[in-house]
Amino acid sequence: MTRIIRHLNNGDLLEHVDEIPYLMRPRGSEITRCCIYKDSAMLKFRTVGVL
């Protein structure tokens, strides 16, 4: 949430919305879904839902 709020305050959230999930779950980190790609997709979906 801090990354979303930081980009929202800077006015560049739409430009950085794609990289937020990868910053939250970098490669090699523990995943919560079946694979890292689905995990990143769910995080992106939740990020865009804030908009």
Steps between C-alpha positions, in 0.01 A plus 500: 500500500786739566625468144152565364451805720848633420435479125150638544636806682766547233235475227677220312307194614378412151858501372626269776200272553664218303817488707341505847416125508854410399641723773271340755585143396843488333624181339622248750265616773231287660183477291146467628339364183594214268766701317671839507311615190158444655618659822615811311176513301294496819709777652460708184124441505483622859716802417281604208191446716618786722472740209 
